[in-house]
Structures are given as structure tokens and as C-alpha cells.
């Protein structure tokens, strides 16, 4: 009886965890460059004498779905998207390097290019500064050039190049803040001529809202099934107790 209870309990617990992951994905269906979290179940046998027949449900190692989102034109100078695999490099508040697909950039009060969340965007030579009163253009290789307002379009100045990386599968892991980091902790080298940038555009989230809603409904029904198993186990235990406590006449 206890085996039935623990198996159903572990299944219900993991279903709640997976429901939380699915809800988080749905909440970020409108987040630029968001890559949906993934979760799956695996069987974990219980080791120990007399327990060889028991197995619990556990989450597999969490990951991220790296499928690209749709590229949407915005017409804004500092909106950029990556076509195909690759990441932009940014600097986190602790000074370390992280990677993102969110290319909605802006220029802060100090003239430094940063993300909408305030993270410094890194170029191949460090942070990129843009003088005031400038019109910015981003090339397909990530080169940032500008012309000063009121001057001829022929007077183009290159102020830097975005640091673009193309990690191998499994080389980066997604953090709780939505940023990716190198698995070993060391910054990745910039990748030349392998990552293509689309200017005046943003990549949408790769979350399919309809499919995610269907998944949430399916997980809720599976959780209800586990609850019914626990209720049946309780009913069976009560009936067994009644039979064992019956005094023979």
C-alpha cells in the first residue's frame, strides 16, 4: 500500500513542477528572444534492500528549446535579431559575461549601448559607445556604424562590432534570469562570419501559446489522476483496517 502512495505522490510532485515550467513559458510568450524551458520525466529506481520494485518519477536535467522565433520588423535603428543560431554577448551586474537573443538595445545616458533591462552590450573590444545626435546602423556582421545628424550620409564612422557567439550544442546553459552562460564559466570567443544579424528587427519568443495551453490542461488532468490514485489508496487502507480490526465471533 505504501508503495502505491509514494509512487503517486512522486508523480504528482513532478507534475506540479512541470506545470510551473509550462506556466513560466506561457507568461513569456511575448518576451523578445525568449527560449522556452523544457522539462521531462524519467524513472528513478529506489535502491535498498527489499525496495527493488519501487520507482519514482523525477525531472530530467532542465534545458531550453533553442528553436528560433519569428523575426519581426520594427524599423528601429537599435533593434537587431539573429538569423539562425547564435547569441549577443552582454555583461551582467557582477561583471561576468552572459548571452541573450534579445536584441532590443538602447543608448543610456552615458552613451553606452545596453539592453532594455540595463545590461551592457559587449562588442569585440568591450562596451560600445555611441555619441549623441547620431543615426546608428547595424550591419549584417554586427558592425555598428553611425552618421552625425545634419551631416552627409557619406561621413560614416564605425564605432564597434557586436560580439556574436555561436556555441556548440550543450556549451551554454540557461539561468533563472533567462540569460545563457558558458557551461565552463569562461567567456566564449567571438565567432566571425558565422552569425548573421538582421537590423531593425526583433526575434519573437519561440513559445507557442496554444500548444502550451493544451499542455497545461493535459498536466492538470494527469495531476487529478494522481490525486484519485491517492484517494483510492486511502479508501483501500480504511477497508483493510476495518477487516483486520473485525473481532471473530
Secondary structure as GFF3:
##gff-version 3
##sequence-region A 1 249
A	DSSP	alpha_helix	2	27	.	.	.	ID=ss1
A	DSSP	beta_strand	37	38	.	.	.	ID=ss2
A	DSSP	beta_strand	41	45	.	.	.	ID=ss3
A	DSSP	beta_strand	55	59	.	.	.	ID=ss4
A	DSSP	beta_strand	63	64	.	.	.	ID=ss5
A	DSSP	beta_strand	71	73	.	.	.	ID=ss6
A	DSSP	beta_strand	80	83	.	.	.	ID=ss7
A	DSSP	beta_strand	87	91	.	.	.	ID=ss8
A	DSSP	beta_strand	97	100	.	.	.	ID=ss9
A	DSSP	beta_strand	105	107	.	.	.	ID=ss10
A	DSSP	beta_strand	113	115	.	.	.	ID=ss11
A	DSSP	beta_strand	120	123	.	.	.	ID=ss12
A	DSSP	beta_strand	126	127	.	.	.	ID=ss13
A	DSSP	beta_strand	134	138	.	.	.	ID=ss14
A	DSSP	beta_strand	143	148	.	.	.	ID=ss15
A	DSSP	beta_strand	157	161	.	.	.	ID=ss16
A	DSSP	beta_strand	164	165	.	.	.	ID=ss17
A	DSSP	beta_strand	172	174	.	.	.	ID=ss18
A	DSSP	beta_strand	180	182	.	.	.	ID=ss19
A	DSSP	beta_strand	196	199	.	.	.	ID=ss20
A	DSSP	beta_strand	201	203	.	.	.	ID=ss21
A	DSSP	alpha_helix	209	245	.	.	.	ID=ss22
###
